[in-house]
Amino acid sequence: MQPYMGLGNSLQTAQSGGVSGASRGVFVGANGGTVMDYITIATTGNAIDFGDLTVARWQSGGVSSETRGVVTAGATAGDVVSNVMDYITIATTGNATDFGDATVARRGLAGVSNLTRGVSGGGFSGAYSNVMDYITIATTGNATDFGNLTTTPNHTAAVGGDTRGVWGGGATPSNTNIMGYITIATTGNATDFGDLVVANSTMSGGVQSSTRGIFSGGNAGGITNVIQYITIATTGNATDFGDLIAANYAPAGVSSLTRGVIGGGGDSPDTNVIQYITIDTTGNATDFGDLTVARPFATGVQA
């Protein structure tokens, strides 16, 4: 297992993009497990069992449309990298279905979407990867090459708006503060966006409104409780937002247009805590409820 900086594992916080009036969020995967559980984003309370992945894995990327969530690649038992993509219909419950294959088997990637197209980038496949590939979420089939990220980040995080996706942080192998962006509807290489508050990896991404993207927690030379935000349509450095309830690495994120929900994570021991923020304000996170299983390195999808 490839170690990540300072924590003894090589794993990422994987998240989904897509800006919509999402009502349900699903937290997918765990170390050695197929678990999926869901919440209603606008309320508070404990997560409920959703179903199982086709293959037990973690460190996956996730993208969402208004109906479907797709979970891309990741690591299976023994930390073996996978190219498997699964999908679920988020409004129902049940087990995942095979979608197709990623262009590269890898773990530690993160995804963004514009509700039609999903783009997954970064990760580790025996070497640190800058690969981006894309799918059309409403269809099934294999992913297609999109271009390259500005860095080669493992356990990176990503947020996306209607037109733009932004990847932030990761290990290359040292933690980086670099953010890069793409225009989701096109193909091509990423462009520099700005810098995180501090070099960081294993953050949660996948929390965004129509204007703002949120990164939280992670490993910044030590496990951190920092929440930071960007304005997706512009470029520039991230700004402090507030703090998580406790320092946490590798939580997963889901969101509606107004609320971001961060679930699980690790900090000896792993946590089942779910917490939430109001995205377009600033301030500290508030308790939401508990996941069905305490775990870091899950993936969030929402619709």
C-alpha positions in Angstrom: 0.0 0.0 0.0 1.4 3.3 -1.0 1.6 5.6 2.0 0.1 9.0 2.0 1.9 11.8 3.7 1.9 11.4 7.4 -1.0 9.0 7.9 0.2 5.6 6.8 -2.3 4.9 4.0 -2.8 6.0 0.4 -6.4 7.0 0.1 -8.4 9.9 -1.1 -11.5 11.8 -0.5 -13.6 11.2 -3.5 -16.5 13.2 -4.4 -19.0 14.0 -7.1 -19.8 17.2 -8.9 -23.1 18.5 -10.4 -25.1 21.5 -9.4 -28.8 20.7 -8.9 -31.6 21.0 -6.4 -30.5 17.6 -5.0 -32.6 16.2 -2.3 -30.8 12.9 -1.6 -27.2 12.1 -1.0 -25.6 8.7 -1.1 -22.3 7.8 0.6 -20.7 4.9 -1.3 -18.0 2.4 -0.5 -15.6 1.7 2.3 -12.4 -0.2 3.0 -13.1 -3.8 2.0 -16.9 -3.1 1.8 -19.7 -2.6 -0.7 -21.8 -0.4 1.6 -24.0 2.4 0.3 -26.1 4.5 2.7 -28.3 7.6 2.0 -29.6 10.8 3.6 -32.2 13.4 2.8 -30.0 16.5 2.5 -32.5 19.1 3.7 -33.2 17.3 6.9 -31.0 15.9 9.7 -30.9 12.4 10.9 -29.0 9.1 10.5 -28.2 7.5 7.2 -30.2 4.5 5.9 -29.0 1.5 4.0 -29.2 1.9 0.2 -27.7 -1.3 -1.3 -24.3 -2.6 -2.4 -21.7 -1.9 -5.0 -20.9 -4.5 -7.6 -17.4 -4.9 -6.2 -16.1 -3.9 -2.8 -13.9 -0.9 -3.2 -13.0 2.6 -1.9 -10.9 5.6 -3.1 -13.3 6.0 -6.0 -14.4 9.0 -7.9 -18.1 9.9 -8.2 -20.2 12.0 -10.6 -23.9 12.7 -10.6 -26.8 13.7 -12.9 -30.3 14.7 -11.7 -31.1 11.0 -11.5 -28.0 8.8 -11.6 -24.8 8.5 -9.7 -21.7 6.9 -11.2 -18.8 5.6 -9.1 -15.5 5.3 -11.0 -12.4 3.1 -10.4 -10.9 2.9 -6.9 -9.1 0.2 -4.9 -10.4 -3.3 -4.2 -9.2 -5.8 -1.6 -5.4 -5.7 -1.1 -5.4 -2.1 -2.4 -5.5 -3.4 -6.0 -6.5 -0.6 -8.5 -9.7 -1.0 -10.4 -11.2 0.4 -13.7 -14.8 -0.6 -12.8 -17.6 1.9 -13.0 -20.9 1.3 -11.3 -24.1 3.3 -11.4 -27.2 3.7 -9.2 -30.5 5.5 -9.6 -30.4 7.8 -6.6 -34.1 8.2 -6.0 -34.6 4.5 -5.5 -32.7 2.0 -3.3 -31.0 -1.1 -4.5 -27.6 -2.5 -5.6 -25.4 -0.9 -8.2 -25.1 -1.9 -11.9 -22.1 -2.1 -14.1 -21.6 1.0 -16.2 -18.4 0.4 -18.1 -14.6 0.9 -17.6 -12.4 3.9 -16.9 -9.6 4.5 -19.3 -7.0 3.8 -16.5 -7.4 1.6 -13.4 -6.5 3.8 -10.5 -7.4 4.9 -7.0 -7.3 8.3 -5.4 -9.2 10.2 -8.1 -12.1 12.7 -7.9 -14.9 13.7 -10.2 -17.0 16.7 -11.4 -20.0 16.9 -13.6 -22.4 19.4 -15.3 -25.3 16.9 -14.7 -24.8 15.6 -18.3 -21.1 14.8 -18.5 -18.9 13.4 -15.7 -15.1 14.0 -15.7 -12.8 12.0 -13.3 -9.2 13.0 -12.7 -6.0 12.3 -10.8 -5.2 9.2 -8.7 -2.6 6.5 -8.4 -2.1 3.5 -10.7 1.4 2.4 -9.8 2.5 6.0 -10.6 0.9 9.3 -9.7 -1.6 10.2 -12.4 -2.8 13.4 -14.2 -5.3 11.5 -16.4 -8.8 12.9 -16.9 -11.5 10.8 -18.6 -15.2 11.5 -19.2 -18.5 9.8 -19.6 -22.0 10.7 -20.6 -23.8 9.9 -17.3 -27.2 9.0 -18.9 -25.7 6.3 -21.0 -23.5 3.3 -20.2 -20.1 2.5 -21.8 -16.4 3.0 -21.3 -14.8 6.4 -20.4 -13.0 8.5 -23.0 -9.8 10.5 -22.6 -10.4 14.2 -21.7 -6.9 15.6 -21.1 -4.5 16.1 -18.2 -4.5 17.9 -14.9 -1.9 20.5 -14.1 -0.4 18.1 -11.4 -0.4 14.4 -10.7 -2.5 14.3 -7.6 -3.4 11.2 -5.6 -6.2 11.5 -3.0 -7.3 14.8 -4.6 -10.7 16.5 -4.2 -12.9 18.2 -6.8 -15.9 20.6 -7.0 -17.9 21.5 -10.1 -20.4 24.1 -11.3 -22.6 24.1 -14.4 -19.7 24.8 -16.7 -16.4 24.4 -14.7 -14.7 21.7 -12.6 -11.9 22.5 -10.1 -9.5 19.9 -8.6 -7.7 20.9 -5.4 -4.8 19.5 -3.5 -3.6 15.9 -3.3 -0.2 14.2 -3.0 2.3 14.3 -5.8 3.7 12.6 -3.6 4.2 15.6 -1.3 1.0 17.5 -0.4 0.2 20.3 -2.9 -1.9 23.5 -2.6 -2.4 23.7 -6.4 -5.9 23.9 -7.9 -6.6 23.4 -11.6 -9.8 23.8 -13.6 -11.5 22.6 -16.8 -14.5 23.5 -18.8 -16.6 20.3 -18.4 -18.4 20.4 -21.8 -15.1 20.6 -23.8 -12.0 18.4 -23.7 -8.4 19.5 -23.0 -5.8 20.0 -20.3 -6.5 21.8 -17.0 -5.5 25.4 -16.3 -4.2 26.9 -13.1 -6.9 28.2 -10.8 -5.1 29.3 -7.7 -3.9 27.9 -4.3 -5.6 26.3 -1.3 -5.2 27.9 2.1 -2.6 25.3 2.8 -1.1 22.3 1.0 -3.5 19.5 1.7 -4.6 16.0 0.6 -7.5 13.6 1.5 -10.0 16.5 1.7 -13.7 16.2 1.0 -14.9 17.8 -2.2 -18.2 17.4 -4.0 -19.8 20.2 -2.0 -20.9 23.1 -4.1 -23.7 25.5 -4.8 -24.2 27.2 -8.2 -21.4 29.6 -7.4 -19.2 28.3 -4.5 -17.2 25.1 -4.0 -16.1 23.8 -0.6 -13.1 21.7 0.5 -12.9 20.4 4.1 -10.7 18.4 6.4 -7.8 16.4 5.2 -4.1 16.0 5.9 -2.2 19.3 5.9 0.9 18.0 7.6 -1.5 16.8 10.3 -5.2 16.0 10.3 -7.1 19.3 10.0 -10.6 20.6 10.7 -10.3 23.5 8.2 -13.1 24.2 5.7 -12.2 26.5 2.8 -14.1 27.7 -0.2 -13.7 29.1 -3.7 -15.9 30.9 -6.2 -16.0 28.4 -9.0 -16.6 30.9 -11.9 -13.6 33.0 -11.1 -9.9 32.1 -10.4 -8.0 32.8 -7.3 -6.9 31.4 -4.0 -9.2 29.6 -1.5 -10.6 31.4 1.6 -11.2 30.1 5.1 -14.8 29.1 5.7 -14.9 27.7 9.2 -14.2 24.4 11.0 -15.5 20.9 11.0 -16.8 19.5 14.3 -13.5 17.7 14.7 -10.3 17.3 12.6 -10.9 14.6 10.0 -9.3 13.1 6.9 -11.0 11.6 3.9 -14.7 12.4 4.6 -17.1 12.4 1.6 -19.3 15.2 0.6 -22.8 15.7 -1.0 -24.8 18.8 -1.5 -27.9 20.6 -2.6 -27.8 24.2 -3.9 -27.8 25.5 -0.4 -26.5 22.8 2.0 -23.3 20.8 2.1 -23.2 17.5 4.0 -19.9 15.9 5.0 -20.0 12.3 6.1 -17.5 9.9 7.8 -13.8 10.2 7.7 -10.9 9.0 9.8 -8.9 10.1 12.8 -8.1 7.0 15.0 -10.7 5.7 15.2 -12.8 6.1 12.0 -15.9 8.2 12.4 -19.6 7.8 11.4 -20.4 11.5 12.1 -22.3 13.4 9.5 -22.2 17.2 9.7 -23.5 20.0 7.5 -22.9 23.6 6.5 -24.9 26.3 4.7 -22.7 26.7 1.6 -23.2 30.4 0.7 -22.5 31.6 4.3 -19.4 31.0 6.4 -19.1 29.3 9.8 -18.5 26.1 11.6 -20.2 22.7 10.7 -23.2 21.4 12.7 -24.0 17.8 13.6 -26.4 16.1 11.1 -26.5 12.5 12.3 -24.6 9.2 11.8 -23.6 7.0 8.9 -24.6 3.3 9.1 -20.9 2.4 9.1 -18.0 4.5 10.4 -15.5 4.9 7.6 -13.2 7.3 5.7 -12.6 7.2 1.9 -16.2 6.9 0.8 -17.6 8.6 -2.3 -20.5 11.0 -2.4 -23.2 11.3 -5.1 -26.4 13.2 -5.1 -29.6 13.9 -6.9 
